[in-house]
Amino acid sequence: MRCLWTVKVIGMWGLTLSFAACSSPSGTGTTGALQSDAKGDGMVYQDVGKTDVKDGAATTALDAEDDALTDGTDAIDDAGVDATDQADIAGFFDDITDDVQIVCGDSGLVKGVACAPKAGVSVAFANISIDITSPCLSSGTSYHADTVADAKGGYTFNAVPPGIGNVKVVKGSFQTAIPVTIVGGKTVDLTQPTSDRCFKSGGVKIAVVQGDADQIESLLDDLGFSHDNFATATGTTSAGAKFLADAKAMSAYDVIFIDCGSKLDSIFVTTAKATIIANVKAFVAAGHSLYASDWAWQIVENAFPDAIDFYGDDLSIKKSTTGPSTTTGPRQGPGPTLAAKKAGAAAYTMTGNIVDSGLSAVVGKATTTIYEDLGTWVVMQAAGAGTTVEIEASVKDIAPAKGDWGTVPLVVRFPSGTGHVVYTSFHNIAVKDAGGPVDDIKAILTYLVFTL
């Protein structure tokens, strides 16, 4: 015994529910009637009553044109396709203006993978929810459930009642909704990363303040996200400097990335420094997110002085060049000098301990090699209250005679207001220069992008 409900689809997702009594589905000779297993294949069929492409007659008997209502695999239900036919949505609808019979009884299953716009890039630990309008529930017509994707982005919803609704995928600032139709006893398979299932390329407004020592924008390209770039090569007169000094321009974006080597030293010695710092603080407090790497430490330290304790004089604008004895800026970690690098010297390497269990699951191990390809890099001493350490490592001073600094953070993230900040002492370009384990670093930075 099954209960039959007619769902009239208006436009794309407007629904009109018509109620019918519970009975054994059957019927012949009328358009839209159901015939229970009329073909002996375990399917419940509806006679669509359309012109048969084989004999040219309007049929009332079941034939190849008729819809198998419990079959969720058809691309187009009718073998005889006409101008009004639409591709199936999750393999259920024929024409979106047709009456569709929902058979109440067995529940359905939904499985999928959270993904970036670039096909094949999954998003770990995304928050997934499903909402279904179902006439098959005695308590009402709405069904809701939540889950979290695994380290490879996979998720499953079991025992979903038949009906129409959507699956919502959210991670950090990124979100998308996928329309689904649930048919009892069938699986809606969303595991193929198509454009209508993944995060949209322009779904989040992203700005990059560019630098000459890192190109996080190349990672964003690899993930398939569109972004606006603001160069800083000319310092105080650059597009990047003007952008950071313009609160209204910044507020048009959801996430701002600031590369290492973005000429912030020259920008900060101008009268615009106070304006830039106030703008950055307000931007994050309002629910937006910020990413900065290595020598972009000035932005993070000046705007959020309690979040990270850098070695040396945290608030100085100037760069340190003399190791731990300096009082003119944060202390530096070791790396090849520019001359040595040009001569083919290898990058300085460290064994990074992945503290975040989620990040460790994504990378597939508890440690990874971290590369520093520049002669100097900014060292964090400790994380402040409320700051989470993602990766840490044992570090020696740039001057070997100064000794070992012990275990220090290499990647941290922290909230401020309703927004978030991520800071890394290393960057993606180092790995490419060193020929290192690109997959590890790309996985780490991808994970961090989706925490913003």
DRENPA-381175 format. One record per residue (C-alpha): residue in three letters; residue number from 1; x, y, z. Coordinates in steps of 0.001 Angstrom, whole numbers. Each point is the difference from the previous one (the first is absolute). Layout:
+------+-------+---------+---------+---------+
| paro | tivex |      c1 |      c2 |      c3 |
+------+-------+---------+---------+---------+
|  ALA |   NUM |       X |       Y |       Z |
...
+------+-------+---------+---------+---------+
***
This chain:
+------+-------+---------+---------+---------+
| paro | tivex |      c1 |      c2 |      c3 |
+------+-------+---------+---------+---------+
|  MET |     1 |       0 |       0 |       0 |
|  ARG |     2 |    1430 |    3391 |   -1017 |
|  CYS |     3 |   -1290 |    3558 |     256 |
|  LEU |     4 |       9 |    1984 |   -3238 |
|  TRP |     5 |     542 |    3747 |      -3 |
|  THR |     6 |    -110 |    2203 |   -3038 |
|  VAL |     7 |    2585 |    2774 |     -24 |
|  LYS |     8 |    -618 |    2817 |   -2472 |
|  VAL |     9 |    3326 |    1688 |    -835 |
|  ILE |    10 |    -454 |    3694 |    -694 |
|  GLY |    11 |    3006 |    1704 |   -1571 |
|  MET |    12 |    2993 |   -1752 |    1500 |
|  TRP |    13 |    -690 |    -596 |    3677 |
|  GLY |    14 |   -3491 |    1299 |     770 |
|  LEU |    15 |   -2117 |   -2901 |    1198 |
|  THR |    16 |   -3714 |    -730 |     189 |
|  LEU |    17 |    -863 |   -3125 |    1940 |
|  SER |    18 |   -3179 |   -1912 |    -816 |
|  PHE |    19 |   -1066 |   -2607 |    2517 |
|  ALA |    20 |   -1258 |   -3455 |    -899 |
|  ALA |    21 |   -1049 |   -3028 |    1944 |
|  CYS |    22 |    2309 |   -2916 |     633 |
|  SER |    23 |    -611 |   -2829 |   -2426 |
|  SER |    24 |    1760 |   -2516 |   -2140 |
|  PRO |    25 |    1253 |    1922 |   -3058 |
|  SER |    26 |   -1647 |   -1162 |   -3191 |
|  GLY |    27 |   -1827 |    1261 |   -3067 |
|  THR |    28 |     -40 |    -174 |   -3747 |
|  GLY |    29 |   -1191 |    2073 |   -2878 |
|  THR |    30 |     306 |    3482 |    1558 |
|  THR |    31 |    2899 |    2411 |    -187 |
|  GLY |    32 |    2031 |      55 |    3200 |
|  ALA |    33 |   -1436 |   -3202 |    1457 |
|  LEU |    34 |    2353 |   -2322 |    1873 |
|  GLN |    35 |     358 |   -3670 |    -816 |
|  SER |    36 |    1581 |   -2071 |    2726 |
|  ASP |    37 |    2808 |   -2117 |   -1457 |
|  ALA |    38 |   -1841 |    -135 |   -3338 |
|  LYS |    39 |    3188 |   -1031 |   -1788 |
|  GLY |    40 |    1076 |   -2514 |    2600 |
|  ASP |    41 |    3269 |    1813 |     748 |
|  GLY |    42 |    -739 |    1213 |    3513 |
|  MET |    43 |    -803 |    3550 |   -1141 |
|  VAL |    44 |   -3168 |    2037 |     493 |
|  TYR |    45 |    -777 |    1621 |   -3378 |
|  GLN |    46 |   -2012 |    3027 |   -1032 |
|  ASP |    47 |   -1584 |     161 |   -3459 |
|  VAL |    48 |    1087 |    3398 |   -1272 |
|  GLY |    49 |   -2523 |    -159 |   -2853 |
|  LYS |    50 |    2215 |    1722 |   -2517 |
|  THR |    51 |     272 |    -614 |   -3714 |
|  ASP |    52 |    1897 |   -3216 |    -566 |
|  VAL |    53 |    3013 |     585 |   -2228 |
|  LYS |    54 |    -257 |   -3560 |   -1241 |
|  ASP |    55 |   -3638 |    -195 |   -1110 |
|  GLY |    56 |   -1053 |    3670 |       4 |
|  ALA |    57 |   -2998 |    -722 |    2206 |
|  ALA |    58 |    -841 |    1499 |    3343 |
|  THR |    59 |     460 |   -3030 |    2202 |
|  THR |    60 |   -1805 |    -991 |    3142 |
|  ALA |    61 |    1758 |   -3329 |     400 |
|  LEU |    62 |    3410 |     -22 |    1612 |
|  ASP |    63 |    2899 |      26 |   -2433 |
|  ALA |    64 |    3567 |    1291 |    -321 |
|  GLU |    65 |   -1105 |    3601 |     427 |
|  ASP |    66 |   -1470 |    -488 |    3445 |
|  ASP |    67 |    1691 |    1215 |    3167 |
|  ALA |    68 |    1394 |   -2436 |    2529 |
|  LEU |    69 |    -797 |    2065 |    3074 |
|  THR |    70 |    2279 |   -1963 |    2269 |
|  ASP |    71 |    2925 |     105 |   -2399 |
|  GLY |    72 |    2400 |    2778 |    1009 |
|  THR |    73 |    2542 |    -551 |   -2741 |
|  ASP |    74 |   -1699 |    1325 |   -3170 |
|  ALA |    75 |    1552 |    3050 |   -1607 |
|  ILE |    76 |   -3295 |     719 |   -1754 |
|  ASP |    77 |   -2972 |   -2148 |     942 |
|  ASP |    78 |   -1686 |    -208 |   -3387 |
|  ALA |    79 |    1527 |   -2028 |   -2766 |
|  GLY |    80 |   -2066 |    2187 |   -2332 |
|  VAL |    81 |    1541 |    3386 |     813 |
|  ASP |    82 |   -1922 |    3074 |   -1122 |
|  ALA |    83 |     569 |    3748 |     215 |
|  THR |    84 |   -1456 |     267 |    3488 |
|  ASP |    85 |    2094 |   -2706 |    1597 |
|  GLN |    86 |    2519 |    1058 |    2656 |
|  ALA |    87 |    3031 |   -1846 |    1312 |
|  ASP |    88 |    -740 |   -1798 |    3241 |
|  ILE |    89 |     746 |    1659 |    3315 |
|  ALA |    90 |    1601 |   -2822 |    1984 |
|  GLY |    91 |   -1637 |   -2398 |   -2498 |
|  PHE |    92 |   -3645 |     489 |     933 |
|  PHE |    93 |   -1885 |    2672 |   -1933 |
|  ASP |    94 |   -1023 |    -224 |   -3613 |
|  ASP |    95 |   -1349 |    3424 |   -1001 |
|  ILE |    96 |     108 |    2508 |    2836 |
|  THR |    97 |   -3613 |     901 |    -780 |
|  ASP |    98 |   -1238 |   -3599 |     267 |
|  ASP |    99 |   -1786 |   -1451 |    2982 |
|  VAL |   100 |    2361 |   -2375 |    1774 |
|  GLN |   101 |   -1077 |   -2843 |    2239 |
|  ILE |   102 |    2002 |    -428 |    3199 |
|  VAL |   103 |    -324 |   -3485 |    1452 |
|  CYS |   104 |     202 |      49 |    3789 |
|  GLY |   105 |    1471 |   -3040 |    1622 |
|  ASP |   106 |    3710 |    -672 |    -245 |
|  SER |   107 |    2437 |    2789 |     874 |
|  GLY |   108 |    2857 |    1131 |   -2227 |
|  LEU |   109 |    3732 |     587 |     406 |
|  VAL |   110 |    2166 |    2977 |    -971 |
|  LYS |   111 |    3769 |    -160 |    -382 |
|  GLY |   112 |    2348 |    2695 |   -1237 |
|  VAL |   113 |    3383 |    1724 |     163 |
|  ALA |   114 |     604 |    3626 |    1003 |
|  CYS |   115 |    2195 |    1553 |   -2673 |
|  ALA |   116 |    1789 |    3160 |   -1134 |
|  PRO |   117 |    -886 |    1523 |   -3391 |
|  LYS |   118 |    2949 |   -1827 |   -1586 |
|  ALA |   119 |   -1120 |   -3568 |    -716 |
|  GLY |   120 |    1706 |   -2600 |    2139 |
|  VAL |   121 |     856 |    2269 |    2963 |
|  SER |   122 |   -1985 |   -1163 |    3015 |
|  VAL |   123 |    -748 |    2083 |    3097 |
|  ALA |   124 |     613 |   -1713 |    3323 |
|  PHE |   125 |   -2372 |     235 |    2955 |
|  ALA |   126 |   -2591 |    2220 |   -1655 |
|  ASN |   127 |   -3299 |     412 |    1835 |
|  ILE |   128 |   -2774 |   -1708 |   -1953 |
|  SER |   129 |   -3750 |     294 |     525 |
|  ILE |   130 |   -3018 |   -1347 |   -1863 |
|  ASP |   131 |   -3527 |    1434 |     -71 |
|  ILE |   132 |   -2810 |   -1899 |   -1704 |
|  THR |   133 |   -3629 |     959 |    -541 |
|  SER |   134 |   -1725 |   -3348 |     372 |
|  PRO |   135 |   -3703 |    -874 |      62 |
|  CYS |   136 |     919 |   -3371 |    1480 |
|  LEU |   137 |     599 |    1214 |    3557 |
|  SER |   138 |   -2770 |    -225 |    2554 |
|  SER |   139 |    1481 |    2851 |    2023 |
|  GLY |   140 |      19 |    2455 |   -2891 |
|  THR |   141 |    1576 |     552 |   -3372 |
|  SER |   142 |    3585 |     976 |     917 |
|  TYR |   143 |    3023 |   -2194 |     668 |
|  HIS |   144 |    3397 |    1316 |    1159 |
|  ALA |   145 |    3288 |   -1721 |     855 |
|  ASP |   146 |    3629 |    1091 |     521 |
|  THR |   147 |    3349 |   -1718 |    -400 |
|  VAL |   148 |    3683 |     825 |    -509 |
|  ALA |   149 |    2014 |   -1134 |   -3022 |
|  ASP |   150 |    3015 |   -2228 |     604 |
|  ALA |   151 |    3660 |     809 |    -748 |
|  LYS |   152 |    -575 |    -676 |   -3696 |
|  GLY |   153 |   -3195 |    2057 |    -159 |
|  GLY |   154 |   -2370 |   -2970 |     -45 |
|  TYR |   155 |   -3420 |     -16 |    1682 |
|  THR |   156 |   -3129 |   -2175 |     166 |
|  PHE |   157 |   -3604 |     475 |    1126 |
|  ASN |   158 |   -1941 |   -3174 |     718 |
|  ALA |   159 |   -3759 |    -548 |     382 |
|  VAL |   160 |   -1066 |    3184 |   -1778 |
|  PRO |   161 |   -3770 |     122 |    -696 |
|  PRO |   162 |   -1159 |     370 |   -3624 |
|  GLY |   163 |    -452 |    3601 |   -1081 |
|  ILE |   164 |    1697 |    3061 |   -1429 |
|  GLY |   165 |    2575 |    2328 |    1565 |
|  ASN |   166 |    3712 |     789 |      87 |
|  VAL |   167 |    3330 |    -936 |    1505 |
|  LYS |   168 |    1942 |    2975 |    1403 |
|  VAL |   169 |    3805 |     -74 |     229 |
|  VAL |   170 |    1800 |    2565 |    2205 |
|  LYS |   171 |    3680 |     405 |     893 |
|  GLY |   172 |    1352 |    3283 |    1323 |
|  SER |   173 |   -1215 |    2816 |   -2257 |
|  PHE |   174 |    -903 |   -2446 |   -2774 |
|  GLN |   175 |   -3409 |   -1573 |    -584 |
|  THR |   176 |   -2221 |   -1471 |   -2682 |
|  ALA |   177 |   -3391 |   -1732 |    -279 |
|  ILE |   178 |    -745 |   -3029 |   -2173 |
|  PRO |   179 |   -3634 |    -790 |    -978 |
|  VAL |   180 |    -978 |   -3644 |     549 |
|  THR |   181 |   -3039 |   -2221 |    -451 |
|  ILE |   182 |    -243 |   -3017 |    2278 |
|  VAL |   183 |   -1609 |   -3191 |   -1308 |
|  GLY |   184 |    -686 |   -2815 |    2462 |
|  GLY |   185 |    2485 |   -2845 |    -173 |
|  LYS |   186 |    2379 |    1926 |   -2258 |
|  THR |   187 |    3322 |    1831 |     412 |
|  VAL |   188 |     612 |    3573 |   -1084 |
|  ASP |   189 |    3676 |     -52 |    -984 |
|  LEU |   190 |    1698 |    3415 |     217 |
|  THR |   191 |    3543 |   -1339 |     132 |
|  GLN |   192 |     997 |    1193 |   -3468 |
|  PRO |   193 |    1495 |    3540 |     328 |
|  THR |   194 |   -2102 |    1932 |   -2516 |
|  SER |   195 |    -440 |    3775 |    -115 |
|  ASP |   196 |   -3528 |    -189 |    1411 |
|  ARG |   197 |    1204 |   -1944 |    3064 |
|  CYS |   198 |    3273 |    1757 |     955 |
|  PHE |   199 |     674 |    3441 |    1447 |
|  LYS |   200 |    -383 |    2656 |   -2661 |
|  SER |   201 |    3064 |    1755 |   -1407 |
|  GLY |   202 |   -1321 |    3459 |     876 |
|  GLY |   203 |   -2183 |   -1037 |    2916 |
|  VAL |   204 |    2359 |    1713 |    2455 |
|  LYS |   205 |    1534 |    3399 |    -760 |
|  ILE |   206 |    3784 |    -330 |     378 |
|  ALA |   207 |    2735 |    2654 |    -131 |
|  VAL |   208 |    3754 |    -628 |     -89 |
|  VAL |   209 |    2556 |    2626 |    1057 |
|  GLN |   210 |    2899 |   -1280 |   -2056 |
|  GLY |   211 |    3636 |    -401 |    1041 |
|  ASP |   212 |    3221 |   -1084 |   -1629 |
|  ALA |   213 |     846 |   -2789 |    2476 |
|  ASP |   214 |   -3238 |   -1968 |    -136 |
|  GLN |   215 |   -2862 |    -507 |   -2419 |
|  ILE |   216 |   -2958 |   -1387 |    1902 |
|  GLU |   217 |   -2030 |    1064 |   -3032 |
|  SER |   218 |    1482 |   -2951 |   -1898 |
|  LEU |   219 |   -1579 |   -2362 |    2532 |
|  LEU |   220 |   -3339 |    1770 |    -390 |
|  ASP |   221 |     312 |    -529 |   -3749 |
|  ASP |   222 |     695 |   -3695 |     604 |
|  LEU |   223 |   -3176 |    -208 |    2103 |
|  GLY |   224 |   -2033 |    1712 |   -2707 |
|  PHE |   225 |    -879 |    3180 |    1913 |
|  SER |   226 |    -176 |    3370 |   -1722 |
|  HIS |   227 |    1735 |    2880 |    1805 |
|  ASP |   228 |    1018 |    3639 |    -401 |
|  ASN |   229 |    3698 |     789 |     329 |
|  PHE |   230 |    1467 |    3217 |    1427 |
|  ALA |   231 |    3704 |     506 |    -723 |
|  THR |   232 |    2384 |    1645 |    2492 |
|  ALA |   233 |    3202 |     237 |   -2043 |
|  THR |   234 |     -54 |    3814 |     126 |
|  GLY |   235 |    -484 |     144 |    3766 |
|  THR |   236 |   -2010 |    2925 |    1341 |
|  THR |   237 |   -1438 |     918 |   -3410 |
|  SER |   238 |    -966 |   -3572 |    -877 |
|  ALA |   239 |   -3475 |   -1402 |    -555 |
|  GLY |   240 |     547 |   -2211 |    3058 |
|  ALA |   241 |     784 |    2941 |    2294 |
|  LYS |   242 |   -3014 |    1950 |   -1233 |
|  PHE |   243 |   -2220 |   -3070 |     386 |
|  LEU |   244 |     991 |    -599 |    3642 |
|  ALA |   245 |    -567 |    3678 |     778 |
|  ASP |   246 |   -3550 |    -110 |   -1427 |
|  ALA |   247 |   -2431 |   -1632 |    2448 |
|  LYS |   248 |   -2881 |     104 |   -2476 |
|  ALA |   249 |    2035 |   -1765 |   -2683 |
|  MET |   250 |    1074 |   -2677 |    2484 |
|  SER |   251 |   -3560 |    -597 |    1205 |
|  ALA |   252 |    -999 |   -1203 |   -3477 |
|  TYR |   253 |    2059 |   -3161 |     616 |
|  ASP |   254 |    -558 |   -3046 |    2202 |
|  VAL |   255 |    3655 |   -1075 |     274 |
|  ILE |   256 |    3260 |    1938 |    -472 |
|  PHE |   257 |    3342 |   -1768 |    -547 |
|  ILE |   258 |    3263 |    1897 |     573 |
|  ASP |   259 |    3138 |   -1477 |   -1551 |
|  CYS |   260 |    3445 |      42 |    1556 |
|  GLY |   261 |    2108 |    2742 |   -1595 |
|  SER |   262 |   -2918 |    2357 |    -507 |
|  LYS |   263 |    2030 |    3173 |     728 |
|  LEU |   264 |   -1745 |     644 |    3291 |
|  ASP |   265 |    3115 |    1601 |    1498 |
|  SER |   266 |    -235 |    2962 |   -2340 |
|  ILE |   267 |   -3785 |     126 |     306 |
|  PHE |   268 |     123 |      41 |    3791 |
|  VAL |   269 |    2380 |    2929 |     320 |
|  THR |   270 |   -2623 |    2300 |   -1496 |
|  THR |   271 |   -2840 |    1753 |    1771 |
|  ALA |   272 |   -2283 |   -2696 |   -1429 |
|  LYS |   273 |    1277 |   -2556 |    2538 |
|  ALA |   274 |   -2622 |     799 |    2657 |
|  THR |   275 |   -2758 |     -61 |   -2626 |
|  ILE |   276 |    1146 |   -3353 |   -1402 |
|  ILE |   277 |     173 |   -1622 |    3433 |
|  ALA |   278 |   -3444 |    1329 |     967 |
|  ASN |   279 |   -1419 |   -1241 |   -3311 |
|  VAL |   280 |    1453 |   -3487 |     430 |
|  LYS |   281 |   -1345 |    -296 |    3547 |
|  ALA |   282 |   -3460 |    1154 |   -1057 |
|  PHE |   283 |      17 |   -2272 |   -3067 |
|  VAL |   284 |     599 |   -3143 |    2081 |
|  ALA |   285 |   -2253 |    1069 |    2878 |
|  ALA |   286 |   -2893 |     346 |   -2462 |
|  GLY |   287 |     189 |   -3717 |    -871 |
|  HIS |   288 |    2526 |      11 |   -2848 |
|  SER |   289 |    3256 |   -1995 |     -73 |
|  LEU |   290 |    3686 |     809 |    -478 |
|  TYR |   291 |    2991 |   -2113 |   -1046 |
|  ALA |   292 |    3603 |    1241 |     271 |
|  SER |   293 |    3353 |   -1714 |    -449 |
|  ASP |   294 |    3540 |     582 |    1303 |
|  TRP |   295 |    1093 |    3653 |    -457 |
|  ALA |   296 |   -3616 |    1138 |     -31 |
|  TRP |   297 |     287 |    -405 |    3774 |
|  GLN |   298 |    -326 |    3788 |     418 |
|  ILE |   299 |   -3678 |     -95 |    -897 |
|  VAL |   300 |    -751 |   -2798 |    2452 |
|  GLU |   301 |    2108 |    1289 |    2885 |
|  ASN |   302 |   -1131 |    3618 |    -208 |
|  ALA |   303 |   -3691 |    -814 |    -444 |
|  PHE |   304 |    -132 |   -2935 |    2447 |
|  PRO |   305 |    2895 |     480 |    2460 |
|  ASP |   306 |   -1194 |   -2598 |    2515 |
|  ALA |   307 |    -551 |   -2849 |   -2471 |
|  ILE |   308 |    3664 |    -895 |    -648 |
|  ASP |   309 |    3213 |     631 |    1929 |
|  PHE |   310 |    2806 |     434 |   -2531 |
|  TYR |   311 |    3634 |    -275 |    1037 |
|  GLY |   312 |    1579 |    3408 |     495 |
|  ASP |   313 |   -1692 |    3382 |    -231 |
|  ASP |   314 |   -3460 |    -947 |   -1229 |
|  LEU |   315 |   -1240 |    3471 |    -867 |
|  SER |   316 |    3027 |    1309 |   -1870 |
|  ILE |   317 |    -547 |     816 |   -3665 |
|  LYS |   318 |    3598 |    -710 |    -958 |
|  LYS |   319 |    1370 |   -3383 |    -945 |
|  SER |   320 |    2482 |   -1732 |    2267 |
|  THR |   321 |    3377 |    -827 |   -1528 |
|  THR |   322 |    2067 |    -974 |    3040 |
|  GLY |   323 |   -1694 |   -3044 |    1472 |
|  PRO |   324 |   -1335 |    -321 |    3564 |
|  SER |   325 |    1916 |    2955 |    1437 |
|  THR |   326 |   -1964 |    2454 |   -2111 |
|  THR |   327 |   -2435 |    2515 |    1425 |
|  THR |   328 |   -1110 |    1282 |   -3394 |
|  GLY |   329 |   -2420 |   -2705 |   -1063 |
|  PRO |   330 |    -980 |   -3642 |     310 |
|  ARG |   331 |    2793 |   -2553 |      62 |
|  GLN |   332 |     659 |   -2052 |   -3062 |
|  GLY |   333 |     304 |   -3637 |    -854 |
|  PRO |   334 |    2843 |   -1327 |   -2159 |
|  GLY |   335 |     -57 |    -518 |   -3737 |
|  PRO |   336 |    2261 |     361 |   -3030 |
|  THR |   337 |    1201 |    3520 |    -776 |
|  LEU |   338 |   -1038 |    1466 |   -3325 |
|  ALA |   339 |    3494 |    -546 |   -1352 |
|  ALA |   340 |      39 |   -3589 |    1204 |
|  LYS |   341 |   -3437 |    -596 |   -1451 |
|  LYS |   342 |    1119 |    1333 |   -3386 |
|  ALA |   343 |    2973 |   -2338 |     220 |
|  GLY |   344 |   -2352 |   -2935 |     410 |
|  ALA |   345 |    -128 |    -382 |    3792 |
|  ALA |   346 |   -2808 |   -2145 |    1341 |
|  ALA |   347 |   -2772 |    1436 |    2129 |
|  TYR |   348 |     214 |    -275 |    3766 |
|  THR |   349 |   -2187 |   -2900 |    1104 |
|  MET |   350 |   -1799 |    -795 |    3233 |
|  THR |   351 |   -2139 |   -2904 |    1155 |
|  GLY |   352 |   -3405 |    1504 |     650 |
|  ASN |   353 |   -2122 |   -1705 |    2622 |
|  ILE |   354 |   -3667 |     195 |   -1043 |
|  VAL |   355 |   -1815 |     833 |    3229 |
|  ASP |   356 |   -3525 |     279 |   -1437 |
|  SER |   357 |   -1441 |   -3527 |    -197 |
|  GLY |   358 |   -2276 |     999 |   -2871 |
|  LEU |   359 |    2929 |    1352 |   -2011 |
|  SER |   360 |    2007 |   -3116 |     806 |
|  ALA |   361 |   -2843 |   -2135 |   -1364 |
|  VAL |   362 |     -65 |    2046 |   -3217 |
|  VAL |   363 |    3764 |    -290 |    -539 |
|  GLY |   364 |     -73 |   -3647 |    1050 |
|  LYS |   365 |    2824 |     223 |    2537 |
|  ALA |   366 |    1062 |    1827 |    3157 |
|  THR |   367 |    3092 |    1733 |   -1407 |
|  THR |   368 |    1089 |    1668 |   -3231 |
|  THR |   369 |    3071 |    1785 |   -1346 |
|  ILE |   370 |    -228 |    3797 |      94 |
|  TYR |   371 |    2177 |    1970 |   -2426 |
|  GLU |   372 |    1351 |    3531 |     482 |
|  ASP |   373 |    1607 |    1183 |   -3213 |
|  LEU |   374 |     794 |    3592 |    1059 |
|  GLY |   375 |    3013 |    1150 |    1986 |
|  THR |   376 |   -2174 |    1118 |    2909 |
|  TRP |   377 |   -3529 |    -670 |    1197 |
|  VAL |   378 |   -2063 |    1256 |    2935 |
|  VAL |   379 |    -152 |   -2254 |    3052 |
|  MET |   380 |   -2909 |    -256 |    2412 |
|  GLN |   381 |     910 |    -667 |    3616 |
|  ALA |   382 |   -3417 |   -1014 |    1333 |
|  ALA |   383 |   -3706 |     138 |    -713 |
|  GLY |   384 |   -2163 |    2369 |    1999 |
|  ALA |   385 |   -3205 |    -852 |    1835 |
|  GLY |   386 |   -2644 |   -1232 |   -2440 |
|  THR |   387 |    2533 |    -678 |   -2763 |
|  THR |   388 |     200 |   -3545 |   -1370 |
|  VAL |   389 |    3330 |   -1469 |   -1096 |
|  GLU |   390 |    -372 |   -2109 |   -3142 |
|  ILE |   391 |    3659 |    -913 |    -634 |
|  GLU |   392 |    3163 |     458 |    2101 |
|  ALA |   393 |    3684 |    -861 |    -340 |
|  SER |   394 |    3365 |     208 |    1733 |
|  VAL |   395 |    1911 |    3035 |   -1327 |
|  LYS |   396 |    3559 |    1272 |     237 |
|  ASP |   397 |    1014 |    3650 |    -179 |
|  ILE |   398 |    1225 |    1547 |   -3244 |
|  ALA |   399 |    3374 |     369 |    1707 |
|  PRO |   400 |     980 |   -3616 |     898 |
|  ALA |   401 |    1991 |    1129 |    3011 |
|  LYS |   402 |   -3211 |    1337 |    1559 |
|  GLY |   403 |   -1245 |   -3544 |     503 |
|  ASP |   404 |   -3344 |   -1764 |    -149 |
|  TRP |   405 |   -3241 |    1904 |     632 |
|  GLY |   406 |   -1952 |   -3152 |     741 |
|  THR |   407 |   -3451 |    -841 |   -1296 |
|  VAL |   408 |   -1875 |    2949 |   -1497 |
|  PRO |   409 |   -3252 |     415 |   -1971 |
|  LEU |   410 |     199 |      61 |   -3804 |
|  VAL |   411 |   -3720 |     267 |    -747 |
|  VAL |   412 |   -2678 |    1550 |    2210 |
|  ARG |   413 |   -3580 |    1160 |    -321 |
|  PHE |   414 |   -2181 |    2065 |    2310 |
|  PRO |   415 |   -3422 |    1679 |     115 |
|  SER |   416 |    -560 |    3725 |     349 |
|  GLY |   417 |   -3523 |    1299 |     297 |
|  THR |   418 |   -1983 |   -2287 |   -2279 |
|  GLY |   419 |    2865 |    -426 |   -2494 |
|  HIS |   420 |    3175 |   -2081 |    -166 |
|  VAL |   421 |    3718 |     469 |    -672 |
|  VAL |   422 |    2569 |   -2542 |   -1219 |
|  TYR |   423 |    3743 |     719 |     149 |
|  THR |   424 |    2792 |   -2232 |   -1347 |
|  SER |   425 |    3774 |     392 |     362 |
|  PHE |   426 |     451 |   -1814 |   -3326 |
|  HIS |   427 |   -1652 |     198 |   -3383 |
|  ASN |   428 |    -819 |   -2011 |   -3101 |
|  ILE |   429 |    2686 |    1432 |   -2287 |
|  ALA |   430 |    2771 |   -1470 |    2175 |
|  VAL |   431 |   -1104 |   -3523 |    -769 |
|  LYS |   432 |      12 |     578 |   -3745 |
|  ASP |   433 |    3486 |    1520 |     183 |
|  ALA |   434 |    1353 |   -2872 |    2077 |
|  GLY |   435 |   -1654 |   -2807 |   -1922 |
|  GLY |   436 |   -1509 |   -1206 |    3257 |
|  PRO |   437 |   -3171 |   -1967 |     810 |
|  VAL |   438 |   -2404 |    2302 |   -1803 |
|  ASP |   439 |   -2963 |   -2229 |     801 |
|  ASP |   440 |     511 |     421 |    3754 |
|  ILE |   441 |     313 |    3776 |     -64 |
|  LYS |   442 |   -2838 |     381 |   -2465 |
|  ALA |   443 |   -2207 |   -2170 |    2216 |
|  ILE |   444 |     955 |    2067 |    3068 |
|  LEU |   445 |    -622 |    3362 |   -1649 |
|  THR |   446 |   -3235 |   -1229 |   -1592 |
|  TYR |   447 |   -1208 |   -1097 |    3434 |
|  LEU |   448 |     875 |    3450 |    1389 |
|  VAL |   449 |   -1792 |    1831 |   -2828 |
|  PHE |   450 |   -3216 |   -1768 |     925 |
|  THR |   451 |     288 |     983 |    3672 |
|  LEU |   452 |    -312 |    3667 |   -1041 |
+------+-------+---------+---------+---------+
***
